[in-house]
Amino acid sequence: MGISFGSINTGLPKDIVKQIMEAEKIPLKKMESRKGKFGDKKALVDQLTQLFQDLKGNILANGNSRSLRELKYDTNENLVGVTIDKNLASPANYQFEVVSLAQKSSALSSGFSDKDESYVGVGYIQYSLPNGESREIYVDSDNASLTGIAKLINKESNNGMHATVINDGSGTDTPWRLLLSLDETGDGQRADFPYFYFVDGEEDLYLEQERPAQDAVIKVDGFEIEVPENKVKDIIPGVTIDLKKAKPGEEFSLKVSEDTAAVSDKIKSFVDSINSILSFIKQQNTLDENSDTSRTLGGDILLQTIEGRLRRVVFQDVETSKGMKRIGDIGITFQRDGSLSLDQKKFDAVLADDYSLVSEVLTGRFKEDGTKSSGFIDNLNEFVGMALRFPNGVLTTRKKGLESKMDQIDRRISQKQRMLEQKEKNLKDKFARLEGTIARIQSQGAGVSALGAAPTNAVTQLG
């Protein structure tokens, strides 16, 4: 419950303590306002830092000749699928032909009327794996059906064989069959299929059809090659080929080339990241009579430093095998509005004509003496480090400086608040004592007045 002073006895305003404390809090409010200005500036520094982090992410993803490079392929995708490792593959053109696909050992059993109810009998299955290892699977009465036998075969994951119950779609009375397959393809995976030993079966279980494992046969530039799988990895360096369909006699090309469009997109991403920083600087430096530079970075030396360093990076010469170059030579230049622009036609033309030159301008080159020259992206990476480096990058230093000032103000605010709380308590105590003192004086004055006004009774006084 609040204590009121004044009007009753002292004649002072009831909220005299509150008025005094409001006056005392004026410096506190000024400190809060000053802290808010530093906070606004720190938020802008954080925003600029994030733009630099985005640019750094681009550099990490595409900062060297290998990561920047992209390859593409052109081929008959009805017959083959292609996957390229850009770090191992090289542009080239091959003539290709799929003569036959690799296949695995498989077999199909005789037909049964029902997959679950037809009783095959009790016995065992014996078979040999490609490595010569012999296996046996025992079948009891509880599993004496096609479904039960398939379950027993598939129960052990390391038995080298897989069983499936299928309906052959023949429309006969015995459409259900057991399909047995090995997991691996190729001549080296040929298997001797099972002997079935069963007694008391209602219908005989035996193998009607078998297909042996075989290698795939392909032709590369006219030369025949056998491979054990339909996934060909070691024929063309850095290129994995999935054989989809055999078509003997039909030769087609498999061309690996530089993907200039993908590289162009990466460079455009660099330009966009740089322009985000330049746009931020331009926005902060756009001032008018309503601009409050105490809360923005307008005209700040930080922005001048960053913009100046960035322009030096753009105009910096780069050593290539064809002499000193700048990124302007490959189509990246400043515009009148201060932003960077990528001349797409010029860049694509230079890239298509001499990929190595573009790569050297952007990522540098390794020289005969074993050293490496710095490319534009290397210089850009150094520029980003100048801004973000811990503990002395310009953005890192500015952020720490603003945080330090805010911490100082927080400490001063806390100290001031403790002083004001104590002062408010002291004032309340003082006014409480003053109120009590005045009340006693008023009470004594009233008693004296009463004595002077009343008639004296001598008998009463003698009591």
DAUR-V277214 format. One record per pair of residues at least 24 apart in sequence whose ideal C-beta (glycine too) atoms are under 7 Angstrom apart, sorted by the first residue. I is the first residue (numbers start at 1). GAP is how many residues later the second one is. D is the distance in Angstrom with one decimal. If there is no record, write none. Layout:
BEGIN
i,gap,d
I,GAP,D
I,GAP,D
END
This chain:
BEGIN
i,gap,d
3,425,5.8
3,429,6.4
5,426,4.1
5,430,5.9
9,426,5.5
9,429,4.3
9,430,5.2
9,433,6.4
10,424,6.2
10,425,6.1
10,428,5.5
16,415,6.8
17,407,6.5
17,410,4.9
17,411,5.8
17,414,6.4
20,407,6.2
21,399,6.5
21,403,5.3
24,396,5.7
24,399,6.6
25,395,6.5
27,389,6.9
28,385,6.4
28,388,5.3
31,378,5.4
31,381,6.0
31,382,5.4
32,381,6.8
34,375,6.2
35,371,5.5
35,374,4.3
37,257,4.9
37,258,5.0
38,364,5.2
38,367,5.1
38,368,5.0
39,367,6.4
40,255,4.2
41,254,6.7
41,256,6.4
41,361,5.7
42,357,6.4
42,360,4.3
42,361,6.6
44,252,6.6
44,253,5.2
45,350,6.2
45,353,5.4
45,354,5.1
45,357,6.6
48,232,5.8
48,347,6.4
49,339,7.0
49,346,5.0
49,350,7.0
51,225,5.0
51,226,5.0
51,229,6.1
52,225,6.9
52,332,5.7
52,335,5.1
52,336,5.5
52,343,6.5
54,219,5.4
55,218,4.1
55,219,6.7
55,222,6.9
55,329,5.8
56,328,5.0
56,332,6.7
58,211,5.7
58,212,5.5
58,215,5.4
59,318,6.1
59,321,6.3
59,322,4.9
59,325,6.5
62,204,5.0
63,314,5.2
63,318,6.2
64,299,5.4
65,294,4.9
65,298,4.6
68,195,6.4
68,198,6.3
68,291,6.7
68,294,6.3
68,295,5.9
69,194,7.0
70,189,3.9
70,192,3.7
70,193,5.5
71,185,5.8
71,186,6.9
71,187,6.4
71,188,5.7
72,185,6.0
72,187,4.0
73,181,6.7
73,182,6.4
73,183,5.3
74,181,4.5
75,177,6.5
75,178,6.6
75,179,4.3
75,180,6.9
76,176,4.2
78,166,6.9
78,167,6.6
79,165,5.7
79,166,5.1
79,168,5.9
79,173,6.7
80,161,5.2
80,162,6.3
80,163,5.9
80,164,5.9
81,161,3.8
81,163,6.2
82,157,6.4
82,159,5.9
82,172,6.9
83,157,4.3
84,154,6.3
84,155,5.8
84,172,6.5
85,153,4.3
88,149,5.4
88,150,3.1
89,148,6.2
89,149,2.9
89,150,5.4
89,167,5.7
90,147,6.9
91,165,5.5
91,166,5.0
91,167,5.9
92,164,5.4
93,160,6.1
93,162,4.6
94,126,5.9
94,127,5.9
94,142,6.4
94,159,6.9
94,160,4.7
95,126,5.1
95,127,6.6
95,156,5.4
95,158,6.1
96,122,6.9
96,124,6.2
96,155,6.9
96,156,5.7
96,158,4.7
97,121,6.5
97,122,4.0
97,153,6.6
97,154,4.7
98,120,5.7
98,145,5.5
98,147,6.7
98,148,4.9
98,149,5.9
99,118,4.0
99,119,6.3
99,120,6.3
99,147,6.3
99,149,4.9
100,116,6.2
100,117,4.6
100,146,4.8
101,115,5.3
101,129,5.5
101,142,5.6
101,145,4.9
102,83,3.9
102,84,5.6
102,112,6.5
102,113,5.6
102,114,3.8
102,125,6.8
102,126,6.1
102,127,5.4
102,128,4.9
103,82,5.8
103,108,6.6
103,110,6.1
103,111,5.4
104,77,5.9
104,78,5.0
104,79,7.0
104,80,6.1
104,81,4.6
104,85,6.2
104,109,5.2
105,77,4.5
105,84,6.3
105,85,5.6
105,86,4.4
105,107,5.9
105,108,4.3
106,73,6.8
106,74,6.4
106,75,4.3
106,105,5.0
107,73,4.8
107,86,4.6
107,100,4.9
107,102,6.6
107,103,4.5
108,69,5.5
108,71,5.6
108,99,7.0
108,100,5.8
108,101,4.4
109,68,5.1
109,69,4.0
109,96,6.0
109,97,6.8
109,98,5.8
109,99,6.5
110,94,6.4
110,95,6.3
110,96,5.2
110,98,5.3
111,57,6.9
111,61,6.7
111,63,3.3
111,64,6.1
111,65,6.4
111,66,5.5
112,34,5.8
112,62,5.5
112,64,4.6
112,91,5.7
113,60,5.6
113,61,5.3
114,62,6.4
115,30,6.7
115,31,4.6
115,32,5.2
115,50,4.9
115,61,4.3
116,29,5.3
116,31,5.1
117,28,6.8
118,27,6.1
118,28,6.8
118,84,6.4
118,85,5.8
119,25,5.5
119,26,6.9
119,82,6.0
119,83,4.4
120,24,5.0
120,25,6.3
120,29,6.7
120,78,5.7
120,81,4.8
120,85,5.0
121,77,3.6
121,78,5.3
121,79,4.8
121,80,3.0
122,76,6.6
122,77,6.1
122,78,6.3
123,73,7.0
123,74,4.4
123,75,3.6
123,76,5.9
124,73,5.5
125,69,4.5
125,71,5.9
126,68,6.1
126,69,4.8
127,34,6.8
127,64,7.0
127,65,6.4
127,66,6.1
127,67,4.0
128,63,6.6
128,64,4.3
129,31,4.5
129,62,6.0
130,58,6.4
130,59,4.9
130,60,6.1
130,61,5.4
135,24,5.8
146,30,5.8
146,32,5.3
149,29,6.4
150,28,6.4
182,31,6.8
185,28,6.0
185,43,6.2
185,44,5.5
185,45,6.7
186,27,5.9
186,29,5.1
186,42,2.9
186,43,6.4
187,26,6.4
187,27,5.9
187,28,4.9
187,41,7.0
188,40,6.1
189,24,4.5
216,27,5.7
258,97,5.1
260,88,5.8
260,91,4.6
260,92,5.6
263,88,6.3
264,80,6.8
264,83,6.0
264,84,6.1
264,87,6.8
267,75,6.3
267,80,6.8
268,74,5.5
271,61,6.4
271,69,5.1
271,71,4.9
274,66,5.4
275,64,4.9
275,65,5.6
277,33,7.0
278,60,6.0
278,61,5.6
279,60,7.0
281,25,6.7
281,26,5.3
282,56,6.1
302,92,6.1
302,96,5.4
305,89,5.8
306,81,6.4
306,88,6.8
309,74,5.5
309,77,6.3
310,73,6.2
313,66,4.8
313,67,5.7
313,70,5.0
314,26,7.0
316,63,5.5
318,43,5.3
318,57,5.6
318,58,6.0
319,54,4.1
320,37,6.2
320,40,4.1
320,41,6.1
320,45,6.3
321,39,6.3
321,44,6.1
322,35,5.9
325,36,5.1
327,34,6.2
327,49,4.9
329,32,6.8
330,28,5.5
330,31,5.5
END
